[in-house]
Amino acid sequence: MEERDRSNAGGCGWLLVIMGVFALGAGALAWVLRREAGEATRSGMPLVWVTDSGTRYHRRNCAALMRSRPHAIDLMEARRRGLGPCDLCGPPM
């Protein structure tokens, strides 16, 4: 009977560890999103990422940009160029 009680206590410990890891991951994600939202030009417009040959603008860490050499421009400039938002990363509109 004592062994059974000990194994249940160990199970709760692992649950706490998993919850802690999840909380750290959620905190890291929130930090990244706040940092990205804080990126803006002097005019206050958010920065978006584009390639020279693309037709869309992206968030900095978009998977569609992994094989490209993107550069940052402000959202207003992307709109002036006729670029649309990426369907994959959902940048600011």
N, C-alpha and C positions, 0 to 999 in steps of 0.2 A: 504494500500500500504506500509506503514512503517513496519508493521509486517512481510510482505513478504521479505523485504530487510534485516531485522534482522535475519531471519531464514537462508538466504543464507550466511550471514557472519558467522553464527555459523557452518554451514557446512564446510566452508573453515578452520575454526579453528580445527575441528576434523580431517580434511585431514592433516593438519600440525602435529597434535599429532601422527597420524598413521605413517606419514613419519619419524618423529623423532624416534619412537619406532623401525621402520624398520632399520633406520640408526644405532641405538645402537646395534641391533641384528647383523647386518652385521659387525660392528666393533668388537664385541665380538667374532664372528666366525673367523675373520681374526687374532685376537690375539691368539686364541686357535691353529689355524693352524700354525702360526709363532712359537709358543712355542713348538709345537710338532715337527716341522721341525728342531728346534734348538737343540733337544735332540740328542746327539751323544756321542759315546764313545771316548776315547782318540785317537783312530786310525782314527777318523773322520767318521766312519760308523754310520748310523742312528740306533737308538734303535727300536726294534720290540718286540712284546709281544707274548709269547708262553705258552702253558700248557705242563705238563709232558707227557701227553698221546696224544696230538694233532698232526695233520699232516700239519698244516698250521701256518703261522705267521700273526700277526694282528697289527693294530694301538691300542694304549692304550685304547681308549674308544669304541672299537668294541662291538656291541651288542652280538656277538657270545661268548664273554668272560664273560658275566654277571653272569653266574652261576659257573664260574671257579675261580681258584686262579692262575692267570698268573704271569709270571716273565719276566723281560726284558733281552734280549740278543742283541748283535749287529747283523746286517743284514748278515754279512759274516758268522757268526756262524750258523745262521738259514739256510743259503744255504748249509753249510757243512753238516748239519744234514739231508739234503734232504727235508726240509720243503718248501711248496709252499705258495704263497701269498693268503690271504683270498679273496674270491670273493665278500664278503659283504662290507668290509671297504676299500679295495684297498690300502694296505700298499705300501711303496716304494719297487721297484723291483731292 
